């Protein structure tokens, strides 16, 4: 790859970049191998290429599975957890309560009036921005749902 040519020369390493191809024949990821040029043998490169050609469908399926799983528990507008996931997580936390549990509920006053006055696109934008602000300010162990 011409974009990486300078890197290969700077670190005096061989670069092997093997694409992982999805079902739609699009590249979904790359496996990059850096090694000292004197240790990289042609037959080892061929073995890696063959392995990845056989492993590509499994890697592709794994990526697709994770994408679908994330979409199934996420509200598409706010990028927060959807109600079903949030309620299941809340029940899990209640069942396994060790110390304290805090739940904060928010309501946007007069949101219907805002939506009717400004249109659904403006309402969607407001919800998207609110979701962003809340997600940005959460700690790692906290979750937010809609």
N, C-alpha and C positions, 0 to 999 in steps of 0.2 A: 504494500500500500504506500503510495507516494507521500501520504500525510504522515506516515510513521517512519519514513526512511531515515530522517535525521536522528530519531530516537535510537534506531538500530545501530547507527554509526557512532553515536555519542557514548553508548554504554558497551559497545563492542560485543553485543549479544546477537544471537540469531533470533529472529522473530517468526513464529509460526502462528498464523491467525486462521482458524478454521470456522466457517460459518455454521450455525445451527439453523436448518431450514424447516419452516413450518409446513403444515398441510397445503397451504395456498401457495407454496413455492416462494414465499417471502422469507428473507433473513430475519430471524427473531432475536438472535444473540450471536456472540462470538466467543470462542475459546481462544485465548491468546497464551502462547507459551514463550517464555524468555529463557534462554540458556546460553552458556558459553558456546561459541560456534564450534569449538573443537570437540564438544561432547554430543552435539546434535547429529545423529546418524540418519541417513536416508530411510533405512528400514523402520526406524522408530517413528519417523514422521508418517510413513505409510500406515503403520499400525494405529497411530493416533487418528489419522484421517478415517480409516475404516471403522474404528470403534465409534467415532462421533457420527459417522453416517448411519450406523445402526442405532446409536443412542438418541439421535436427533428426534425421532418421533416421540420417545418417552419424555425428553426434555420439553418438547413443544406441548405435549399433552399436559405436563405439569404446569407450565406457564398459563395455558388456557384454563386449566382447572382453578388455579389461584385467582385468575382474573374474574372468572364467573363466580367463584365463592365470594370474593370481595364485593362484586356487584350485587349479589343476593342479600347481603347484610348492610348495604350502604344506601342511604337516601341519595338519589342522583343529583338533586338540586343543591343540598347543603353539604354533601360529602361527609355527613355525620352518620352514625349507625341508625338503621331504620327501627321502627317501633318494635317489631318482633324480636330482633336481636337484643335491643336495649332491655325489653321486659324479661327475656330469658337470662340475660346477664345480671339484672337486678335480683331476680329470684335466686340465682346461683350465689350471689353475694349475701343475700339474706340467710340462705341455708348454711353458709359457711362462715358466718359472722364471727370474727375473732375479737375485734375491738369495737370500732365505731364505723358507722356508715352514714354519710351525708348525701342527701339528694336535694338538688336545687331545681325548681321548676320555673321556667320563664314563660311569660305571655306577652305578646306584642299587642298593647292596647289599641283598639279601633283598627286592627289590621284589615278587616273586611271593608271598612270605609276607605282606607288608604288604597286598597286594591281596586275598589270600584271607581275611585276618583282618578287614580294614576294609571290604571291598567294592570293586567296580570304580569306583563313583562317587568314593570317596576316592582311589583310585589315579589316576583321571583328573584330579582336583583337584590332586594332588601334581605330576603331569606338567605341568599347565597353569601352576601357580605357578613351577615350575622353569624352564619355557620363558620366562615373563615376566621372571624375575630374570636369566637369561642374556642375553636380547635387550636388556634395559635397560642392561646393563653392557658391551655390545660397542661397539667403535669402528666408525665408518662403513665402513671397508674390510674388516671382518671379517664372516664369516657363520657361522651355526649351522644344523645340520641334525639331523634325528631319523632 
